[in-house]
Every structure is written in C-alpha cells, then in structure tokens.
Amino acid sequence: MSDGNMMDLGVEYGVRSMPTLMGFGGRRAERVTDRLVDTRVMSDEKAMAKWIDQEMKKGDPFPSSSQAGGGGFLARIFGS
C-alpha cells in the first residue's frame, strides 16, 4: 500500500501517462482492475458512461463472503 507520498502513487499503481483514470475492484479498492488513458474517451460523456458501466458490471473480482453476489460497493449505491 501507499506510504502516503503522492509522488509514489504513480509507481504503485502503474501510471505511465497523464491523465489516467483507473477502475478499482475489491472490498477496500486496493486492486486496479482497469486503466483508461485515452483522452478522447475521457472527454466524451457517452463513452465515459459506457466505460463506467462496464467497470460496474465487472463487480468485485475478489468478493468477500458478505458480498458473495459480487457488484461491490458502487453496485450497492448505484444498483447492479
């Protein structure tokens, strides 16, 4: 995990270009499940909505026993 130094976050999460949008999975959002670096997609509202929907559908790739159905935290907020 991070040592609290902002400059180390790029190395920790494998950021190789800016801007980078990352999807996290897991109960504590420790695992990067996807990265998006295409600024054309980031600037397109419909494309971003599609990317977010795809990430949400993946659910939690490492569900806990209390989340056996998957979906994770965001799915509980926004629906699966």
PDB file with one MODEL, atoms N, CA, C and O in Angstrom:
MODEL        1
ATOM      1  N   MET A   1       0.825  -1.188   0.000  1.00  0.00           N
ATOM      2  CA  MET A   1       0.000   0.000   0.000  1.00  0.00           C
ATOM      3  C   MET A   1       0.864   1.245   0.000  1.00  0.00           C
ATOM      4  O   MET A   1       2.075   1.193   0.217  1.00  0.00           O
ATOM      5  N   SER A   2       0.218   2.343  -0.245  1.00  0.00           N
ATOM      6  CA  SER A   2       0.908   3.618  -0.328  1.00  0.00           C
ATOM      7  C   SER A   2       1.554   3.999   1.001  1.00  0.00           C
ATOM      8  O   SER A   2       1.025   3.725   2.078  1.00  0.00           O
ATOM      9  N   ASP A   3       2.702   4.631   0.886  1.00  0.00           N
ATOM     10  CA  ASP A   3       3.374   5.123   2.089  1.00  0.00           C
ATOM     11  C   ASP A   3       2.946   6.556   2.406  1.00  0.00           C
ATOM     12  O   ASP A   3       3.503   7.189   3.302  1.00  0.00           O
ATOM     13  N   GLY A   4       1.957   7.066   1.668  1.00  0.00           N
ATOM     14  CA  GLY A   4       1.449   8.404   1.910  1.00  0.00           C
ATOM     15  C   GLY A   4       2.085   9.474   1.049  1.00  0.00           C
ATOM     16  O   GLY A   4       1.618  10.613   1.051  1.00  0.00           O
ATOM     17  N   ASN A   5       3.135   9.148   0.313  1.00  0.00           N
ATOM     18  CA  ASN A   5       3.803  10.111  -0.550  1.00  0.00           C
ATOM     19  C   ASN A   5       3.108  10.126  -1.909  1.00  0.00           C
ATOM     20  O   ASN A   5       3.096   9.121  -2.620  1.00  0.00           O
ATOM     21  N   MET A   6       2.532  11.270  -2.263  1.00  0.00           N
ATOM     22  CA  MET A   6       1.802  11.379  -3.518  1.00  0.00           C
ATOM     23  C   MET A   6       2.663  11.009  -4.723  1.00  0.00           C
ATOM     24  O   MET A   6       2.146  10.455  -5.693  1.00  0.00           O
ATOM     25  N   MET A   7       3.939  11.295  -4.685  1.00  0.00           N
ATOM     26  CA  MET A   7       4.819  11.031  -5.817  1.00  0.00           C
ATOM     27  C   MET A   7       5.008   9.531  -6.051  1.00  0.00           C
ATOM     28  O   MET A   7       5.377   9.118  -7.151  1.00  0.00           O
ATOM     29  N   ASP A   8       4.761   8.722  -5.036  1.00  0.00           N
ATOM     30  CA  ASP A   8       4.910   7.279  -5.179  1.00  0.00           C
ATOM     31  C   ASP A   8       3.672   6.602  -5.756  1.00  0.00           C
ATOM     32  O   ASP A   8       3.737   5.436  -6.146  1.00  0.00           O
ATOM     33  N   LEU A   9       2.556   7.305  -5.818  1.00  0.00           N
ATOM     34  CA  LEU A   9       1.319   6.688  -6.286  1.00  0.00           C
ATOM     35  C   LEU A   9       1.398   6.245  -7.741  1.00  0.00           C
ATOM     36  O   LEU A   9       0.852   5.200  -8.096  1.00  0.00           O
ATOM     37  N   GLY A  10       2.067   7.018  -8.586  1.00  0.00           N
ATOM     38  CA  GLY A  10       2.220   6.638  -9.987  1.00  0.00           C
ATOM     39  C   GLY A  10       2.942   5.320 -10.143  1.00  0.00           C
ATOM     40  O   GLY A  10       2.570   4.491 -10.973  1.00  0.00           O
ATOM     41  N   VAL A  11       3.967   5.131  -9.353  1.00  0.00           N
ATOM     42  CA  VAL A  11       4.718   3.874  -9.384  1.00  0.00           C
ATOM     43  C   VAL A  11       3.867   2.749  -8.812  1.00  0.00           C
ATOM     44  O   VAL A  11       3.805   1.657  -9.378  1.00  0.00           O
ATOM     45  N   GLU A  12       3.221   3.015  -7.702  1.00  0.00           N
ATOM     46  CA  GLU A  12       2.418   1.987  -7.035  1.00  0.00           C
ATOM     47  C   GLU A  12       1.302   1.462  -7.932  1.00  0.00           C
ATOM     48  O   GLU A  12       1.050   0.257  -7.960  1.00  0.00           O
ATOM     49  N   TYR A  13       0.636   2.345  -8.661  1.00  0.00           N
ATOM     50  CA  TYR A  13      -0.500   1.944  -9.482  1.00  0.00           C
ATOM     51  C   TYR A  13      -0.166   1.810 -10.966  1.00  0.00           C
ATOM     52  O   TYR A  13      -1.066   1.573 -11.771  1.00  0.00           O
ATOM     53  N   GLY A  14       1.065   1.950 -11.336  1.00  0.00           N
ATOM     54  CA  GLY A  14       1.469   1.739 -12.721  1.00  0.00           C
ATOM     55  C   GLY A  14       0.998   2.816 -13.680  1.00  0.00           C
ATOM     56  O   GLY A  14       0.701   2.517 -14.837  1.00  0.00           O
ATOM     57  N   VAL A  15       0.924   4.055 -13.231  1.00  0.00           N
ATOM     58  CA  VAL A  15       0.518   5.159 -14.098  1.00  0.00           C
ATOM     59  C   VAL A  15       1.696   5.501 -14.994  1.00  0.00           C
ATOM     60  O   VAL A  15       2.783   5.822 -14.514  1.00  0.00           O
ATOM     61  N   ARG A  16       1.471   5.429 -16.304  1.00  0.00           N
ATOM     62  CA  ARG A  16       2.549   5.698 -17.255  1.00  0.00           C
ATOM     63  C   ARG A  16       2.288   6.916 -18.115  1.00  0.00           C
ATOM     64  O   ARG A  16       3.182   7.388 -18.818  1.00  0.00           O
ATOM     65  N   SER A  17       1.066   7.428 -18.063  1.00  0.00           N
ATOM     66  CA  SER A  17       0.756   8.640 -18.816  1.00  0.00           C
ATOM     67  C   SER A  17      -0.329   9.406 -18.069  1.00  0.00           C
ATOM     68  O   SER A  17      -1.046   8.855 -17.234  1.00  0.00           O
ATOM     69  N   MET A  18      -0.426  10.677 -18.389  1.00  0.00           N
ATOM     70  CA  MET A  18      -1.414  11.539 -17.751  1.00  0.00           C
ATOM     71  C   MET A  18      -2.339  12.081 -18.819  1.00  0.00           C
ATOM     72  O   MET A  18      -1.859  12.420 -19.900  1.00  0.00           O
ATOM     73  N   PRO A  19      -3.599  12.180 -18.592  1.00  0.00           N
ATOM     74  CA  PRO A  19      -4.291  11.706 -17.398  1.00  0.00           C
ATOM     75  C   PRO A  19      -4.529  10.198 -17.466  1.00  0.00           C
ATOM     76  O   PRO A  19      -4.534   9.621 -18.553  1.00  0.00           O
ATOM     77  N   THR A  20      -4.721   9.574 -16.339  1.00  0.00           N
ATOM     78  CA  THR A  20      -5.052   8.155 -16.240  1.00  0.00           C
ATOM     79  C   THR A  20      -6.242   8.008 -15.312  1.00  0.00           C
ATOM     80  O   THR A  20      -6.238   8.510 -14.188  1.00  0.00           O
ATOM     81  N   LEU A  21      -7.252   7.321 -15.791  1.00  0.00           N
ATOM     82  CA  LEU A  21      -8.420   7.006 -14.979  1.00  0.00           C
ATOM     83  C   LEU A  21      -8.360   5.520 -14.685  1.00  0.00           C
ATOM     84  O   LEU A  21      -8.210   4.714 -15.604  1.00  0.00           O
ATOM     85  N   MET A  22      -8.473   5.145 -13.424  1.00  0.00           N
ATOM     86  CA  MET A  22      -8.339   3.736 -13.053  1.00  0.00           C
ATOM     87  C   MET A  22      -9.618   3.221 -12.428  1.00  0.00           C
ATOM     88  O   MET A  22     -10.301   3.925 -11.684  1.00  0.00           O
ATOM     89  N   GLY A  23      -9.926   1.965 -12.750  1.00  0.00           N
ATOM     90  CA  GLY A  23     -11.032   1.261 -12.108  1.00  0.00           C
ATOM     91  C   GLY A  23     -10.457   0.360 -11.037  1.00  0.00           C
ATOM     92  O   GLY A  23      -9.483  -0.354 -11.275  1.00  0.00           O
ATOM     93  N   PHE A  24     -11.053   0.390  -9.870  1.00  0.00           N
ATOM     94  CA  PHE A  24     -10.577  -0.424  -8.753  1.00  0.00           C
ATOM     95  C   PHE A  24     -11.613  -1.480  -8.416  1.00  0.00           C
ATOM     96  O   PHE A  24     -12.817  -1.234  -8.492  1.00  0.00           O
ATOM     97  N   GLY A  25     -11.138  -2.648  -8.046  1.00  0.00           N
ATOM     98  CA  GLY A  25     -12.008  -3.716  -7.574  1.00  0.00           C
ATOM     99  C   GLY A  25     -11.528  -4.182  -6.223  1.00  0.00           C
ATOM    100  O   GLY A  25     -10.395  -3.914  -5.824  1.00  0.00           O
ATOM    101  N   GLY A  26     -12.375  -4.865  -5.538  1.00  0.00           N
ATOM    102  CA  GLY A  26     -12.007  -5.357  -4.218  1.00  0.00           C
ATOM    103  C   GLY A  26     -12.687  -4.562  -3.132  1.00  0.00           C
ATOM    104  O   GLY A  26     -13.097  -3.419  -3.337  1.00  0.00           O
ATOM    105  N   ARG A  27     -12.800  -5.172  -1.992  1.00  0.00           N
ATOM    106  CA  ARG A  27     -13.529  -4.545  -0.887  1.00  0.00           C
ATOM    107  C   ARG A  27     -12.936  -3.215  -0.480  1.00  0.00           C
ATOM    108  O   ARG A  27     -13.678  -2.279  -0.181  1.00  0.00           O
ATOM    109  N   ARG A  28     -11.646  -3.107  -0.460  1.00  0.00           N
ATOM    110  CA  ARG A  28     -11.002  -1.870   0.002  1.00  0.00           C
ATOM    111  C   ARG A  28     -10.411  -1.080  -1.156  1.00  0.00           C
ATOM    112  O   ARG A  28      -9.581  -0.195  -0.947  1.00  0.00           O
ATOM    113  N   ALA A  29     -10.835  -1.396  -2.376  1.00  0.00           N
ATOM    114  CA  ALA A  29     -10.369  -0.693  -3.576  1.00  0.00           C
ATOM    115  C   ALA A  29      -8.852  -0.682  -3.673  1.00  0.00           C
ATOM    116  O   ALA A  29      -8.251   0.337  -4.014  1.00  0.00           O
ATOM    117  N   GLU A  30      -8.241  -1.814  -3.374  1.00  0.00           N
ATOM    118  CA  GLU A  30      -6.789  -1.904  -3.435  1.00  0.00           C
ATOM    119  C   GLU A  30      -6.297  -2.401  -4.786  1.00  0.00           C
ATOM    120  O   GLU A  30      -5.136  -2.193  -5.140  1.00  0.00           O
ATOM    121  N   ARG A  31      -7.160  -3.048  -5.532  1.00  0.00           N
ATOM    122  CA  ARG A  31      -6.717  -3.691  -6.763  1.00  0.00           C
ATOM    123  C   ARG A  31      -7.163  -2.894  -7.979  1.00  0.00           C
ATOM    124  O   ARG A  31      -8.351  -2.617  -8.142  1.00  0.00           O
ATOM    125  N   VAL A  32      -6.224  -2.527  -8.825  1.00  0.00           N
ATOM    126  CA  VAL A  32      -6.554  -1.846 -10.066  1.00  0.00           C
ATOM    127  C   VAL A  32      -7.047  -2.910 -11.031  1.00  0.00           C
ATOM    128  O   VAL A  32      -6.342  -3.880 -11.308  1.00  0.00           O
ATOM    129  N   THR A  33      -8.266  -2.727 -11.547  1.00  0.00           N
ATOM    130  CA  THR A  33      -8.825  -3.704 -12.472  1.00  0.00           C
ATOM    131  C   THR A  33      -8.782  -3.231 -13.914  1.00  0.00           C
ATOM    132  O   THR A  33      -8.892  -4.041 -14.833  1.00  0.00           O
ATOM    133  N   ASP A  34      -8.624  -1.929 -14.125  1.00  0.00           N
ATOM    134  CA  ASP A  34      -8.579  -1.404 -15.489  1.00  0.00           C
ATOM    135  C   ASP A  34      -8.002   0.004 -15.458  1.00  0.00           C
ATOM    136  O   ASP A  34      -8.083   0.707 -14.450  1.00  0.00           O
ATOM    137  N   ARG A  35      -7.421   0.398 -16.584  1.00  0.00           N
ATOM    138  CA  ARG A  35      -6.889   1.759 -16.728  1.00  0.00           C
ATOM    139  C   ARG A  35      -7.409   2.347 -18.030  1.00  0.00           C
ATOM    140  O   ARG A  35      -7.537   1.647 -19.034  1.00  0.00           O
ATOM    141  N   LEU A  36      -7.702   3.620 -18.004  1.00  0.00           N
ATOM    142  CA  LEU A  36      -8.135   4.332 -19.194  1.00  0.00           C
ATOM    143  C   LEU A  36      -7.231   5.542 -19.354  1.00  0.00           C
ATOM    144  O   LEU A  36      -7.135   6.373 -18.451  1.00  0.00           O
ATOM    145  N   VAL A  37      -6.568   5.645 -20.498  1.00  0.00           N
ATOM    146  CA  VAL A  37      -5.665   6.774 -20.736  1.00  0.00           C
ATOM    147  C   VAL A  37      -6.036   7.552 -21.997  1.00  0.00           C
ATOM    148  O   VAL A  37      -5.417   8.573 -22.295  1.00  0.00           O
ATOM    149  N   ASP A  38      -7.026   7.086 -22.731  1.00  0.00           N
ATOM    150  CA  ASP A  38      -7.434   7.731 -23.979  1.00  0.00           C
ATOM    151  C   ASP A  38      -8.239   8.997 -23.667  1.00  0.00           C
ATOM    152  O   ASP A  38      -9.381   8.912 -23.215  1.00  0.00           O
ATOM    153  N   THR A  39      -7.651  10.153 -23.903  1.00  0.00           N
ATOM    154  CA  THR A  39      -8.317  11.415 -23.573  1.00  0.00           C
ATOM    155  C   THR A  39      -9.548  11.655 -24.435  1.00  0.00           C
ATOM    156  O   THR A  39     -10.445  12.397 -24.035  1.00  0.00           O
ATOM    157  N   ARG A  40      -9.603  11.036 -25.614  1.00  0.00           N
ATOM    158  CA  ARG A  40     -10.811  11.171 -26.445  1.00  0.00           C
ATOM    159  C   ARG A  40     -12.000  10.524 -25.743  1.00  0.00           C
ATOM    160  O   ARG A  40     -13.106  11.065 -25.758  1.00  0.00           O
ATOM    161  N   VAL A  41     -11.771   9.370 -25.132  1.00  0.00           N
ATOM    162  CA  VAL A  41     -12.838   8.699 -24.389  1.00  0.00           C
ATOM    163  C   VAL A  41     -13.189   9.502 -23.144  1.00  0.00           C
ATOM    164  O   VAL A  41     -14.364   9.648 -22.809  1.00  0.00           O
ATOM    165  N   MET A  42     -12.173  10.024 -22.455  1.00  0.00           N
ATOM    166  CA  MET A  42     -12.413  10.791 -21.231  1.00  0.00           C
ATOM    167  C   MET A  42     -13.211  12.062 -21.490  1.00  0.00           C
ATOM    168  O   MET A  42     -13.938  12.524 -20.612  1.00  0.00           O
ATOM    169  N   SER A  43     -13.084  12.627 -22.678  1.00  0.00           N
ATOM    170  CA  SER A  43     -13.790  13.870 -22.981  1.00  0.00           C
ATOM    171  C   SER A  43     -15.161  13.624 -23.598  1.00  0.00           C
ATOM    172  O   SER A  43     -15.908  14.573 -23.835  1.00  0.00           O
ATOM    173  N   ASP A  44     -15.505  12.367 -23.862  1.00  0.00           N
ATOM    174  CA  ASP A  44     -16.794  12.011 -24.450  1.00  0.00           C
ATOM    175  C   ASP A  44     -17.703  11.460 -23.349  1.00  0.00           C
ATOM    176  O   ASP A  44     -17.460  10.380 -22.809  1.00  0.00           O
ATOM    177  N   GLU A  45     -18.738  12.208 -23.031  1.00  0.00           N
ATOM    178  CA  GLU A  45     -19.615  11.831 -21.916  1.00  0.00           C
ATOM    179  C   GLU A  45     -20.231  10.445 -22.103  1.00  0.00           C
ATOM    180  O   GLU A  45     -20.299   9.666 -21.152  1.00  0.00           O
ATOM    181  N   LYS A  46     -20.682  10.131 -23.320  1.00  0.00           N
ATOM    182  CA  LYS A  46     -21.290   8.817 -23.565  1.00  0.00           C
ATOM    183  C   LYS A  46     -20.262   7.697 -23.453  1.00  0.00           C
ATOM    184  O   LYS A  46     -20.557   6.633 -22.909  1.00  0.00           O
ATOM    185  N   ALA A  47     -19.066   7.930 -23.963  1.00  0.00           N
ATOM    186  CA  ALA A  47     -18.012   6.914 -23.876  1.00  0.00           C
ATOM    187  C   ALA A  47     -17.609   6.683 -22.426  1.00  0.00           C
ATOM    188  O   ALA A  47     -17.353   5.549 -22.023  1.00  0.00           O
ATOM    189  N   MET A  48     -17.551   7.757 -21.639  1.00  0.00           N
ATOM    190  CA  MET A  48     -17.217   7.609 -20.219  1.00  0.00           C
ATOM    191  C   MET A  48     -18.308   6.840 -19.483  1.00  0.00           C
ATOM    192  O   MET A  48     -18.017   5.984 -18.648  1.00  0.00           O
ATOM    193  N   ALA A  49     -19.557   7.146 -19.794  1.00  0.00           N
ATOM    194  CA  ALA A  49     -20.666   6.425 -19.161  1.00  0.00           C
ATOM    195  C   ALA A  49     -20.590   4.942 -19.501  1.00  0.00           C
ATOM    196  O   ALA A  49     -20.840   4.089 -18.648  1.00  0.00           O
ATOM    197  N   LYS A  50     -20.245   4.639 -20.745  1.00  0.00           N
ATOM    198  CA  LYS A  50     -20.117   3.239 -21.165  1.00  0.00           C
ATOM    199  C   LYS A  50     -18.976   2.557 -20.406  1.00  0.00           C
ATOM    200  O   LYS A  50     -19.131   1.431 -19.934  1.00  0.00           O
ATOM    201  N   TRP A  51     -17.825   3.239 -20.288  1.00  0.00           N
ATOM    202  CA  TRP A  51     -16.682   2.661 -19.573  1.00  0.00           C
ATOM    203  C   TRP A  51     -17.039   2.396 -18.111  1.00  0.00           C
ATOM    204  O   TRP A  51     -16.727   1.335 -17.570  1.00  0.00           O
ATOM    205  N   ILE A  52     -17.694   3.366 -17.481  1.00  0.00           N
ATOM    206  CA  ILE A  52     -18.087   3.208 -16.081  1.00  0.00           C
ATOM    207  C   ILE A  52     -19.075   2.058 -15.936  1.00  0.00           C
ATOM    208  O   ILE A  52     -18.965   1.258 -15.008  1.00  0.00           O
ATOM    209  N   ASP A  53     -20.040   1.972 -16.849  1.00  0.00           N
ATOM    210  CA  ASP A  53     -20.998   0.861 -16.803  1.00  0.00           C
ATOM    211  C   ASP A  53     -20.294  -0.479 -16.931  1.00  0.00           C
ATOM    212  O   ASP A  53     -20.640  -1.432 -16.232  1.00  0.00           O
ATOM    213  N   GLN A  54     -19.305  -0.562 -17.820  1.00  0.00           N
ATOM    214  CA  GLN A  54     -18.554  -1.809 -17.985  1.00  0.00           C
ATOM    215  C   GLN A  54     -17.803  -2.161 -16.707  1.00  0.00           C
ATOM    216  O   GLN A  54     -17.764  -3.324 -16.306  1.00  0.00           O
ATOM    217  N   GLU A  55     -17.209  -1.160 -16.068  1.00  0.00           N
ATOM    218  CA  GLU A  55     -16.497  -1.401 -14.813  1.00  0.00           C
ATOM    219  C   GLU A  55     -17.458  -1.860 -13.721  1.00  0.00           C
ATOM    220  O   GLU A  55     -17.139  -2.757 -12.941  1.00  0.00           O
ATOM    221  N   MET A  56     -18.628  -1.241 -13.671  1.00  0.00           N
ATOM    222  CA  MET A  56     -19.623  -1.623 -12.671  1.00  0.00           C
ATOM    223  C   MET A  56     -20.094  -3.061 -12.878  1.00  0.00           C
ATOM    224  O   MET A  56     -20.297  -3.795 -11.911  1.00  0.00           O
ATOM    225  N   LYS A  57     -20.267  -3.462 -14.133  1.00  0.00           N
ATOM    226  CA  LYS A  57     -20.738  -4.819 -14.423  1.00  0.00           C
ATOM    227  C   LYS A  57     -19.711  -5.873 -14.034  1.00  0.00           C
ATOM    228  O   LYS A  57     -20.062  -7.016 -13.743  1.00  0.00           O
ATOM    229  N   LYS A  58     -18.454  -5.484 -14.030  1.00  0.00           N
ATOM    230  CA  LYS A  58     -17.423  -6.435 -13.608  1.00  0.00           C
ATOM    231  C   LYS A  58     -17.612  -6.809 -12.150  1.00  0.00           C
ATOM    232  O   LYS A  58     -17.298  -7.926 -11.739  1.00  0.00           O
ATOM    233  N   GLY A  59     -18.123  -5.873 -11.374  1.00  0.00           N
ATOM    234  CA  GLY A  59     -18.321  -6.125  -9.954  1.00  0.00           C
ATOM    235  C   GLY A  59     -17.000  -6.268  -9.238  1.00  0.00           C
ATOM    236  O   GLY A  59     -15.959  -5.819  -9.717  1.00  0.00           O
ATOM    237  N   ASP A  60     -17.059  -6.889  -8.106  1.00  0.00           N
ATOM    238  CA  ASP A  60     -15.883  -7.098  -7.273  1.00  0.00           C
ATOM    239  C   ASP A  60     -15.239  -8.416  -7.674  1.00  0.00           C
ATOM    240  O   ASP A  60     -15.817  -9.474  -7.425  1.00  0.00           O
ATOM    241  N   PRO A  61     -14.052  -8.385  -8.291  1.00  0.00           N
ATOM    242  CA  PRO A  61     -13.414  -9.631  -8.705  1.00  0.00           C
ATOM    243  C   PRO A  61     -12.914 -10.456  -7.527  1.00  0.00           C
ATOM    244  O   PRO A  61     -12.528 -11.613  -7.697  1.00  0.00           O
ATOM    245  N   PHE A  62     -12.917  -9.878  -6.353  1.00  0.00           N
ATOM    246  CA  PHE A  62     -12.457 -10.567  -5.150  1.00  0.00           C
ATOM    247  C   PHE A  62     -13.497 -10.372  -4.041  1.00  0.00           C
ATOM    248  O   PHE A  62     -13.191  -9.777  -3.008  1.00  0.00           O
ATOM    249  N   PRO A  63     -14.739 -10.875  -4.250  1.00  0.00           N
ATOM    250  CA  PRO A  63     -15.786 -10.601  -3.266  1.00  0.00           C
ATOM    251  C   PRO A  63     -15.505 -11.258  -1.925  1.00  0.00           C
ATOM    252  O   PRO A  63     -14.908 -12.331  -1.844  1.00  0.00           O
ATOM    253  N   SER A  64     -15.952 -10.585  -0.882  1.00  0.00           N
ATOM    254  CA  SER A  64     -15.865 -11.171   0.454  1.00  0.00           C
ATOM    255  C   SER A  64     -17.084 -12.058   0.654  1.00  0.00           C
ATOM    256  O   SER A  64     -17.980 -12.082  -0.189  1.00  0.00           O
ATOM    257  N   SER A  65     -17.120 -12.766   1.734  1.00  0.00           N
ATOM    258  CA  SER A  65     -18.262 -13.635   2.000  1.00  0.00           C
ATOM    259  C   SER A  65     -19.552 -12.836   2.134  1.00  0.00           C
ATOM    260  O   SER A  65     -20.627 -13.354   1.831  1.00  0.00           O
ATOM    261  N   SER A  66     -19.467 -11.586   2.582  1.00  0.00           N
ATOM    262  CA  SER A  66     -20.665 -10.761   2.721  1.00  0.00           C
ATOM    263  C   SER A  66     -21.121 -10.192   1.390  1.00  0.00           C
ATOM    264  O   SER A  66     -22.221  -9.647   1.296  1.00  0.00           O
ATOM    265  N   GLN A  67     -20.287 -10.310   0.351  1.00  0.00           N
ATOM    266  CA  GLN A  67     -20.631  -9.803  -0.968  1.00  0.00           C
ATOM    267  C   GLN A  67     -20.606 -10.933  -1.983  1.00  0.00           C
ATOM    268  O   GLN A  67     -20.191 -10.721  -3.123  1.00  0.00           O
ATOM    269  N   ALA A  68     -21.026 -12.093  -1.611  1.00  0.00           N
ATOM    270  CA  ALA A  68     -20.890 -13.263  -2.465  1.00  0.00           C
ATOM    271  C   ALA A  68     -21.503 -13.068  -3.841  1.00  0.00           C
ATOM    272  O   ALA A  68     -21.074 -13.710  -4.800  1.00  0.00           O
ATOM    273  N   GLY A  69     -22.492 -12.199  -3.960  1.00  0.00           N
ATOM    274  CA  GLY A  69     -23.120 -11.976  -5.252  1.00  0.00           C
ATOM    275  C   GLY A  69     -22.326 -11.068  -6.159  1.00  0.00           C
ATOM    276  O   GLY A  69     -22.688 -10.910  -7.325  1.00  0.00           O
ATOM    277  N   GLY A  70     -21.260 -10.466  -5.674  1.00  0.00           N
ATOM    278  CA  GLY A  70     -20.466  -9.543  -6.482  1.00  0.00           C
ATOM    279  C   GLY A  70     -21.108  -8.170  -6.510  1.00  0.00           C
ATOM    280  O   GLY A  70     -22.026  -7.892  -5.738  1.00  0.00           O
ATOM    281  N   GLY A  71     -20.634  -7.321  -7.387  1.00  0.00           N
ATOM    282  CA  GLY A  71     -21.188  -5.991  -7.524  1.00  0.00           C
ATOM    283  C   GLY A  71     -20.441  -4.946  -6.738  1.00  0.00           C
ATOM    284  O   GLY A  71     -20.262  -3.826  -7.217  1.00  0.00           O
ATOM    285  N   GLY A  72     -20.004  -5.278  -5.556  1.00  0.00           N
ATOM    286  CA  GLY A  72     -19.192  -4.370  -4.776  1.00  0.00           C
ATOM    287  C   GLY A  72     -19.928  -3.141  -4.277  1.00  0.00           C
ATOM    288  O   GLY A  72     -21.150  -3.035  -4.382  1.00  0.00           O
ATOM    289  N   PHE A  73     -19.161  -2.227  -3.739  1.00  0.00           N
ATOM    290  CA  PHE A  73     -19.666  -1.027  -3.085  1.00  0.00           C
ATOM    291  C   PHE A  73     -20.466  -0.139  -4.032  1.00  0.00           C
ATOM    292  O   PHE A  73     -21.571   0.280  -3.688  1.00  0.00           O
ATOM    293  N   LEU A  74     -19.937   0.154  -5.209  1.00  0.00           N
ATOM    294  CA  LEU A  74     -20.632   1.048  -6.134  1.00  0.00           C
ATOM    295  C   LEU A  74     -21.932   0.440  -6.627  1.00  0.00           C
ATOM    296  O   LEU A  74     -22.904   1.161  -6.856  1.00  0.00           O
ATOM    297  N   ALA A  75     -21.965  -0.881  -6.794  1.00  0.00           N
ATOM    298  CA  ALA A  75     -23.201  -1.530  -7.220  1.00  0.00           C
ATOM    299  C   ALA A  75     -24.281  -1.380  -6.153  1.00  0.00           C
ATOM    300  O   ALA A  75     -25.462  -1.258  -6.479  1.00  0.00           O
ATOM    301  N   ARG A  76     -23.887  -1.387  -4.889  1.00  0.00           N
ATOM    302  CA  ARG A  76     -24.868  -1.183  -3.818  1.00  0.00           C
ATOM    303  C   ARG A  76     -25.402   0.246  -3.844  1.00  0.00           C
ATOM    304  O   ARG A  76     -26.555   0.485  -3.487  1.00  0.00           O
ATOM    305  N   ILE A  77     -24.571   1.191  -4.263  1.00  0.00           N
ATOM    306  CA  ILE A  77     -25.004   2.588  -4.315  1.00  0.00           C
ATOM    307  C   ILE A  77     -25.861   2.843  -5.552  1.00  0.00           C
ATOM    308  O   ILE A  77     -26.956   3.398  -5.459  1.00  0.00           O
ATOM    309  N   PHE A  78     -25.345   2.428  -6.719  1.00  0.00           N
ATOM    310  CA  PHE A  78     -25.986   2.761  -7.984  1.00  0.00           C
ATOM    311  C   PHE A  78     -26.851   1.649  -8.547  1.00  0.00           C
ATOM    312  O   PHE A  78     -27.543   1.861  -9.543  1.00  0.00           O
ATOM    313  N   GLY A  79     -26.834   0.476  -7.944  1.00  0.00           N
ATOM    314  CA  GLY A  79     -27.558  -0.678  -8.472  1.00  0.00           C
ATOM    315  C   GLY A  79     -26.667  -1.453  -9.409  1.00  0.00           C
ATOM    316  O   GLY A  79     -25.737  -0.899  -9.995  1.00  0.00           O
ATOM    317  N   SER A  80     -26.948  -2.736  -9.552  1.00  0.00           N
ATOM    318  CA  SER A  80     -26.079  -3.570 -10.395  1.00  0.00           C
ATOM    319  C   SER A  80     -26.584  -3.656 -11.805  1.00  0.00           C
ATOM    320  O   SER A  80     -25.971  -4.317 -12.642  1.00  0.00           O
TER     321      SER A  80
ENDMDL
END
